[in-house]
Amino acid sequence: MTATTTPYAGLPAPSTARRLLTAPTTGPLAALLIACVFFSFSTDQFLTGGNFSLIVQQVMVVGTLAIGQTLIILTAGIDLSCGAVMAFGSIMMARMAAEGSLPPLLAIGLGLLVCAGFGLLNGVLTERIPLPPFIVTLGMLNVAFALTHIYSKEQTVTELPGPLTALGGTFPLGHTDITYGSLVTIALFLLFAYALSGTGWGRHVYALGNSVEAARLNGVRTSRLTIGVYTVAGLLYGVAALLLVSRTGVGDPQAGQTDNLDSITAVVIGGTSLFGGRGSVLGTFIGVLIVGVFRNGLQLMGVASIYQTLITGVLVILAVTVDQISRKKAR
């Protein structure tokens, strides 16, 4: 009786250390730790609980946008409209609630639905016509931007009712004040990390990003899944709109103008491939923190904001370069 063997018989299984070293989040996590060590020696104010709480507050809006952006990029798409959609949602919530035309909670719910509607429309145009995601979301960026300024009449909305600013409130944790909005963002990261890694829906998202045709042949309803991903992302932009209003205390029509690029930056730095099918929400969380730590640390050191932008751009180029090299080695 002849023994059968597999193609990998006799080859040692990868060690735990090797798997950790080759994980997509290892590089970003190392970069985050190095940055924290560097800034802790560069300024005495960096390594404090209050400053770390401030960093999380500063990135919670972009971080929530980046969760939706991660979902879309994992499907090999892109969303340039997220910041503008968020701004329109925030103005809708703020104005309807401040003017008393709707109860605050209903205004929030309507704002969330409108943002989800933008995501749904992005998904339908991308999948049903179909049009390239870049073109669809670039056009939607302009639509949402224009609607924001038309609806707001170029006026900042102030004197918001309590429910709209509640997530900007804080509670003490030791000697540090933590905002409720920060907890919402962290909870969303945990929720979608589980959804992508522990559910069939998440596995289908990765399959769609790797190969649409292969996913379809394996029974994935690719069209419905794509539209669903864009819709969920839009809903997340609505949550980001509420977090924005709660943090600033106003409805600002000028808000979010660069947040679309900031969200893509965080996703790419966190190790998610722009070609789809590879990455994680955990990596995006690390990417968001990297951007926040660099900007906060450089500001504490007195470095001009233009150099902060320069360094962020370099980080993006490095992250994409690493992704390209790793893709070539994987072939």
C-alpha positions as CSV (number, residue, x, y, z in Angstrom):
1,M,0.0,0.0,0.0
2,T,1.6,3.2,-1.2
3,A,1.4,6.2,1.1
4,T,-0.1,9.4,-0.3
5,T,1.5,12.8,0.1
6,T,0.3,16.4,-0.3
7,P,2.3,18.9,-2.3
8,Y,3.4,20.5,1.0
9,A,4.4,17.2,2.8
10,G,7.6,17.5,4.6
11,L,7.6,21.3,4.6
12,P,7.6,22.9,8.1
13,A,4.6,24.9,9.0
14,P,5.3,28.7,9.4
15,S,6.2,29.5,12.9
16,T,4.2,31.9,15.0
17,A,7.0,34.5,14.9
18,R,7.2,34.3,11.1
19,R,3.4,34.8,10.8
20,L,3.6,37.8,13.0
21,L,6.5,39.3,11.1
22,T,4.7,38.9,7.8
23,A,1.3,40.1,9.0
24,P,0.1,43.3,7.1
25,T,-0.3,45.2,10.4
26,T,3.2,44.5,11.7
27,G,4.9,47.3,9.7
28,P,2.3,50.0,10.6
29,L,2.4,48.9,14.3
30,A,6.2,49.1,14.4
31,A,6.0,52.6,12.8
32,L,3.5,53.7,15.4
33,L,5.6,52.5,18.3
34,I,8.8,54.1,16.8
35,A,6.9,57.4,16.4
36,C,5.6,57.3,20.0
37,V,9.1,56.6,21.3
38,F,10.6,59.4,19.2
39,F,8.0,62.0,20.2
40,S,8.2,61.0,23.9
41,F,11.9,61.9,23.9
42,S,11.3,65.0,21.8
43,T,8.7,66.7,24.0
44,D,7.6,66.2,27.6
45,Q,4.0,66.9,26.8
46,F,3.6,63.9,24.4
47,L,3.6,61.0,26.8
48,T,0.6,62.0,29.0
49,G,-2.9,60.6,29.3
50,G,-4.4,63.9,28.4
51,N,-2.5,64.1,25.2
52,F,-3.3,60.6,24.1
53,S,-7.0,61.3,24.8
54,L,-6.6,64.4,22.6
55,I,-5.1,62.4,19.8
56,V,-8.0,60.0,19.8
57,Q,-10.5,62.9,19.8
58,Q,-8.7,64.5,16.9
59,V,-8.8,61.3,14.7
60,M,-12.2,59.9,15.7
61,V,-14.0,61.6,12.8
62,V,-11.5,60.7,10.1
63,G,-11.2,57.2,11.8
64,T,-14.9,56.6,11.4
65,L,-14.8,57.7,7.8
66,A,-11.8,55.4,7.3
67,I,-13.8,52.4,8.4
68,G,-16.2,52.9,5.5
69,Q,-13.3,53.7,3.2
70,T,-11.6,50.4,4.2
71,L,-14.7,48.4,3.3
72,I,-14.8,50.0,-0.1
73,I,-11.1,49.7,-0.9
74,L,-11.2,46.0,0.1
75,T,-13.6,45.5,-2.8
76,A,-11.1,47.3,-5.1
77,G,-13.1,50.5,-5.1
78,I,-12.5,54.0,-3.8
79,D,-14.7,56.7,-2.4
80,L,-13.7,60.4,-2.9
81,S,-17.0,61.7,-1.6
82,C,-16.9,60.6,2.0
83,G,-15.8,64.0,3.5
84,A,-18.4,65.9,1.5
85,V,-21.2,63.5,2.3
86,M,-20.2,63.7,6.0
87,A,-20.3,67.6,5.8
88,F,-23.8,67.5,4.2
89,G,-25.1,65.1,6.8
90,S,-23.7,67.3,9.6
91,I,-25.3,70.4,8.2
92,M,-28.7,68.6,7.8
93,M,-28.6,67.3,11.4
94,A,-27.5,70.7,12.8
95,R,-29.9,72.9,10.9
96,M,-33.0,70.8,11.3
97,A,-32.4,70.4,15.0
98,A,-31.3,74.0,15.7
99,E,-34.2,75.5,13.9
100,G,-36.7,73.3,15.6
101,S,-38.2,71.9,12.4
102,L,-37.5,68.3,13.8
103,P,-36.8,66.8,17.2
104,P,-33.0,66.4,17.6
105,L,-33.1,62.6,17.6
106,L,-35.3,62.5,14.4
107,A,-32.9,65.0,12.8
108,I,-30.0,62.7,13.6
109,G,-31.8,59.7,12.2
110,L,-32.7,61.6,9.0
111,G,-29.1,62.7,8.6
112,L,-27.9,59.1,9.0
113,L,-30.4,57.9,6.3
114,V,-29.4,60.7,3.9
115,C,-25.7,59.7,4.2
116,A,-26.6,56.1,3.7
117,G,-28.6,57.2,0.6
118,F,-25.5,58.8,-0.9
119,G,-23.7,55.5,-0.3
120,L,-26.5,53.5,-1.9
121,L,-26.5,55.8,-4.9
122,N,-22.7,55.4,-5.2
123,G,-23.1,51.7,-5.2
124,V,-25.9,51.6,-7.7
125,L,-24.1,53.8,-10.2
126,T,-20.9,51.8,-9.7
127,E,-22.5,48.4,-10.1
128,R,-25.6,48.8,-12.2
129,I,-24.5,51.1,-15.1
130,P,-21.6,50.4,-14.4
131,L,-19.2,53.3,-13.9
132,P,-15.7,53.4,-12.4
133,P,-15.9,54.1,-8.6
134,F,-13.4,57.0,-9.0
135,I,-15.6,58.8,-11.5
136,V,-18.8,58.1,-9.6
137,T,-17.5,59.3,-6.2
138,L,-15.7,62.3,-7.7
139,G,-19.0,63.4,-9.1
140,M,-20.8,62.7,-5.9
141,L,-18.2,64.8,-4.0
142,N,-19.2,67.8,-6.1
143,V,-22.9,67.1,-5.6
144,A,-22.6,66.8,-1.8
145,F,-20.3,69.8,-1.6
146,A,-22.7,72.0,-3.6
147,L,-25.8,70.8,-1.6
148,T,-24.0,71.5,1.7
149,H,-23.4,75.1,0.7
150,I,-26.9,75.5,-0.8
151,Y,-28.7,74.1,2.2
152,S,-26.6,75.9,4.8
153,K,-26.7,79.2,2.8
154,E,-23.0,79.5,3.7
155,Q,-23.9,80.0,7.4
156,T,-22.5,78.1,10.3
157,V,-25.2,76.6,12.5
158,T,-24.7,77.3,16.2
159,E,-26.7,76.8,19.5
160,L,-27.3,73.1,18.9
161,P,-29.5,71.1,21.2
162,G,-28.0,68.7,23.7
163,P,-28.5,65.4,21.8
164,L,-26.3,66.6,18.9
165,T,-23.4,67.5,21.2
166,A,-23.8,64.6,23.7
167,L,-21.0,62.5,22.3
168,G,-18.6,65.4,22.8
169,G,-19.1,65.1,26.6
170,T,-16.4,63.5,28.7
171,F,-16.0,61.1,31.6
172,P,-13.0,60.7,33.9
173,L,-10.7,57.7,33.5
174,G,-8.0,58.0,36.1
175,H,-6.7,61.5,35.6
176,T,-7.7,61.7,32.0
177,D,-11.0,62.8,30.4
178,I,-12.3,60.5,27.7
179,T,-15.0,61.6,25.2
180,Y,-18.0,59.4,24.5
181,G,-17.4,59.9,20.8
182,S,-14.0,58.3,21.2
183,L,-15.7,55.2,22.6
184,V,-18.1,55.1,19.7
185,T,-15.3,55.1,17.2
186,I,-13.4,52.4,19.0
187,A,-16.6,50.3,19.3
188,L,-17.1,50.7,15.5
189,F,-13.6,49.5,14.8
190,L,-14.1,46.5,16.9
191,L,-17.5,45.7,15.4
192,F,-16.2,45.9,11.8
193,A,-13.0,44.0,12.6
194,Y,-15.2,41.2,13.8
195,A,-17.5,41.5,10.8
196,L,-14.7,41.2,8.3
197,S,-12.8,38.4,10.1
198,G,-15.5,36.4,11.7
199,T,-18.5,36.4,9.4
200,G,-19.4,35.1,5.9
201,W,-20.2,38.7,4.8
202,G,-16.6,39.7,5.6
203,R,-15.2,36.7,3.7
204,H,-17.3,37.6,0.7
205,V,-15.9,41.2,0.8
206,Y,-12.4,39.9,0.6
207,A,-13.3,37.5,-2.1
208,L,-14.9,40.3,-4.1
209,G,-11.7,42.4,-3.9
210,N,-9.5,39.5,-4.9
211,S,-11.6,38.6,-8.0
212,V,-15.1,39.6,-8.9
213,E,-15.5,36.7,-11.4
214,A,-14.1,34.1,-8.9
215,A,-16.4,35.4,-6.2
216,R,-19.4,35.2,-8.6
217,L,-18.6,31.6,-9.6
218,N,-18.5,30.7,-5.9
219,G,-22.0,31.9,-5.4
220,V,-21.4,35.4,-4.1
221,R,-24.0,37.9,-5.2
222,T,-21.3,40.4,-6.2
223,S,-23.7,43.2,-7.4
224,R,-25.8,43.1,-4.2
225,L,-22.7,42.9,-2.0
226,T,-21.0,45.9,-3.7
227,I,-24.1,48.1,-3.3
228,G,-24.4,46.9,0.3
229,V,-20.8,47.8,1.1
230,Y,-21.2,51.3,-0.3
231,T,-24.4,51.8,1.6
232,V,-22.9,50.7,4.9
233,A,-20.0,53.0,4.2
234,G,-22.5,55.9,3.7
235,L,-24.1,55.1,7.0
236,L,-20.7,55.3,8.7
237,Y,-20.2,58.7,7.1
238,G,-23.4,59.7,8.8
239,V,-22.0,58.6,12.2
240,A,-18.9,60.6,11.4
241,A,-21.1,63.6,10.8
242,L,-22.7,63.2,14.2
243,L,-19.2,62.9,15.8
244,L,-18.0,66.0,14.0
245,V,-21.0,68.1,15.2
246,S,-20.6,66.7,18.8
247,R,-16.9,67.6,18.8
248,T,-17.1,71.1,17.3
249,G,-20.5,72.1,18.7
250,V,-21.5,73.7,15.4
251,G,-22.6,72.7,11.9
252,D,-19.9,74.0,9.7
253,P,-20.4,74.0,5.9
254,Q,-16.6,74.2,5.4
255,A,-15.9,71.0,7.3
256,G,-14.6,67.8,5.8
257,Q,-12.9,69.3,2.7
258,T,-9.8,67.2,3.0
259,D,-11.2,64.3,5.1
260,N,-11.6,62.1,2.0
261,L,-7.9,62.2,1.4
262,D,-7.1,61.8,5.1
263,S,-9.3,58.7,5.3
264,I,-7.6,57.1,2.2
265,T,-4.2,58.0,3.8
266,A,-5.1,56.2,7.0
267,V,-6.3,53.1,5.1
268,V,-3.2,52.9,2.9
269,I,-0.7,53.6,5.8
270,G,-2.6,50.8,7.8
271,G,-1.6,48.2,5.2
272,T,-4.8,47.8,3.1
273,S,-4.0,47.3,-0.6
274,L,-5.5,49.8,-3.0
275,F,-6.0,46.9,-5.4
276,G,-8.5,45.2,-3.0
277,G,-8.7,41.9,-1.2
278,R,-6.0,42.5,1.4
279,G,-6.0,44.6,4.6
280,S,-8.0,45.0,7.8
281,V,-9.9,47.4,9.9
282,L,-7.3,46.9,12.7
283,G,-4.6,48.1,10.3
284,T,-6.7,51.1,9.5
285,F,-7.0,51.9,13.2
286,I,-3.2,51.8,13.4
287,G,-3.0,54.0,10.3
288,V,-5.3,56.6,11.8
289,L,-3.3,56.6,15.0
290,I,0.0,57.0,13.0
291,V,-1.4,60.1,11.3
292,G,-2.7,61.5,14.5
293,V,0.5,60.8,16.4
294,F,2.7,62.4,13.8
295,R,0.6,65.5,13.5
296,N,0.2,65.9,17.3
297,G,3.9,65.2,18.0
298,L,5.1,67.6,15.3
299,Q,2.8,70.3,16.5
300,L,4.1,69.9,20.1
301,M,7.6,70.3,18.7
302,G,6.6,73.5,17.0
303,V,6.9,72.2,13.4
304,A,4.8,74.1,10.9
305,S,1.7,72.4,9.6
306,I,3.0,72.4,6.0
307,Y,5.8,70.1,7.1
308,Q,3.2,67.8,8.8
309,T,1.5,67.5,5.4
310,L,4.8,66.8,3.7
311,I,5.6,64.0,6.1
312,T,2.1,62.5,5.7
313,G,2.6,62.5,2.0
314,V,5.9,60.7,2.3
315,L,4.3,58.1,4.6
316,V,1.6,57.4,2.0
317,I,4.2,56.9,-0.8
318,L,6.2,54.6,1.4
319,A,3.1,52.5,2.3
320,V,2.0,52.1,-1.3
321,T,5.6,51.2,-2.3
322,V,5.7,48.5,0.4
323,D,2.3,47.2,-0.9
324,Q,3.6,47.0,-4.5
325,I,6.8,45.2,-3.5
326,S,4.9,42.7,-1.3
327,R,2.4,42.0,-4.2
328,K,5.2,41.3,-6.6
329,K,6.8,38.9,-4.1
330,A,3.5,37.1,-3.6
331,R,3.2,36.3,-7.4
